[in-house]
Amino acid sequence: MQNITSSKELKEAIQLLEVEQAANGQLFKEEFLITLESLKPIKLIEGTLKEIISSPYVTNNLLGTGVGLAAGYFSKKVVVGGSGNILRKLFGSFLQLGVTNLISQHPGAVKSFGMYVIEQIFSKKEGAQEQSE
């Protein structure tokens, strides 16, 4: 910065600094609003969910766990049904736990078995259709 020798130069320098301060203040306000918007709880949750969904490992793991829970629940319902027998309910709970753990820990094997069963069902239908023609 140059030396100021007159009051006119001093006033001009002050005006320049005031304009610069106003511009910096406006930039600061804009950055503050952007930061404030990004720190809202819904934005944090949304960002976290996007990261989780975009990760294939987490998605596959959640899918396997969800299928395991559903299969365990349905296996318990099939075994227990509407029974009031305490031993049957206890057995159903253990069965649910076992099926849930088995499916959630080995989703690839369950998927392969499911594909095999579906393939067998459709191959039987195709064979039956060919014989009827």
SELOZA-953764 format. One line per field, with one value per residue (C-alpha): residue in three letters; x, y, z; residue number from 0. Coordinates in steps of 0.2 Angstrom, whole numbers. Layout:
aa	(ala, ...)
x	(X, ...)
y	(Y, ...)
z	(Z, ...)
i	(NUM, ...)
! end
This chain:
aa	(met, gln, asn, ile, thr, ser, ser, lys, glu, leu, lys, glu, ala, ile, gln, leu, leu, glu, val, glu, gln, ala, ala, asn, gly, gln, leu, phe, lys, glu, glu, phe, leu, ile, thr, leu, glu, ser, leu, lys, pro, ile, lys, leu, ile, glu, gly, thr, leu, lys, glu, ile, ile, ser, ser, pro, tyr, val, thr, asn, asn, leu, leu, gly, thr, gly, val, gly, leu, ala, ala, gly, tyr, phe, ser, lys, lys, val, val, val, gly, gly, ser, gly, asn, ile, leu, arg, lys, leu, phe, gly, ser, phe, leu, gln, leu, gly, val, thr, asn, leu, ile, ser, gln, his, pro, gly, ala, val, lys, ser, phe, gly, met, tyr, val, ile, glu, gln, ile, phe, ser, lys, lys, glu, gly, ala, gln, glu, gln, ser, glu)
x	(0, 6, 9, -6, -1, -17, -35, -42, -31, -36, -55, -52, -43, -57, -70, -60, -58, -77, -82, -70, -77, -95, -90, -81, -96, -108, -97, -96, -115, -118, -105, -113, -130, -123, -115, -131, -141, -129, -130, -148, -153, -163, -148, -137, -148, -151, -133, -129, -143, -137, -119, -127, -138, -123, -112, -115, -108, -120, -135, -132, -129, -145, -154, -148, -152, -170, -173, -166, -178, -193, -189, -186, -203, -212, -204, -210, -227, -228, -222, -232, -247, -261, -255, -255, -243, -228, -216, -221, -219, -201, -197, -203, -193, -177, -181, -184, -167, -158, -166, -163, -144, -142, -150, -141, -124, -125, -136, -126, -130, -149, -149, -142, -154, -169, -163, -161, -179, -186, -177, -184, -201, -200, -192, -206, -219, -210, -209, -228, -232, -222, -230, -247, -244)
y	(0, 17, 32, 43, 62, 71, 70, 67, 52, 46, 48, 38, 24, 23, 22, 8, -1, 1, -6, -20, -24, -23, -36, -47, -46, -51, -66, -71, -70, -81, -94, -93, -97, -111, -118, -116, -125, -139, -142, -144, -161, -166, -162, -172, -187, -186, -185, -200, -210, -206, -212, -228, -232, -229, -242, -259, -268, -260, -262, -281, -283, -274, -284, -301, -296, -291, -307, -316, -307, -310, -328, -331, -323, -333, -349, -345, -341, -358, -368, -359, -354, -350, -362, -357, -371, -364, -377, -374, -355, -358, -370, -357, -343, -354, -358, -340, -336, -350, -346, -327, -330, -343, -333, -316, -324, -334, -324, -331, -349, -345, -335, -349, -362, -350, -349, -368, -370, -357, -365, -382, -376, -367, -382, -393, -381, -380, -399, -401, -388, -397, -414, -407, -400)
z	(0, -4, 8, 11, 11, 9, 17, -1, -3, 15, 10, -6, 3, 16, 3, -6, 10, 14, -3, 0, 17, 10, -3, 9, 21, 7, 3, 21, 23, 8, 14, 31, 24, 13, 29, 39, 26, 25, 44, 45, 52, 37, 26, 37, 37, 18, 15, 26, 18, 0, 6, 13, -2, -14, -6, -14, 1, 14, 2, -1, 18, 22, 9, 15, 33, 28, 19, 34, 46, 34, 32, 50, 54, 42, 47, 65, 59, 49, 64, 78, 69, 81, 94, 112, 116, 125, 119, 101, 103, 111, 96, 84, 92, 91, 73, 69, 76, 67, 50, 52, 56, 42, 29, 34, 35, 19, 7, -8, -5, -2, -18, -27, -19, -24, -42, -43, -36, -48, -62, -58, -57, -74, -82, -76, -83, -100, -100, -96, -110, -123, -119, -120, -137)
i	(0, 1, 2, 3, 4, 5, 6, 7, 8, 9, 10, 11, 12, 13, 14, 15, 16, 17, 18, 19, 20, 21, 22, 23, 24, 25, 26, 27, 28, 29, 30, 31, 32, 33, 34, 35, 36, 37, 38, 39, 40, 41, 42, 43, 44, 45, 46, 47, 48, 49, 50, 51, 52, 53, 54, 55, 56, 57, 58, 59, 60, 61, 62, 63, 64, 65, 66, 67, 68, 69, 70, 71, 72, 73, 74, 75, 76, 77, 78, 79, 80, 81, 82, 83, 84, 85, 86, 87, 88, 89, 90, 91, 92, 93, 94, 95, 96, 97, 98, 99, 100, 101, 102, 103, 104, 105, 106, 107, 108, 109, 110, 111, 112, 113, 114, 115, 116, 117, 118, 119, 120, 121, 122, 123, 124, 125, 126, 127, 128, 129, 130, 131, 132)
! end
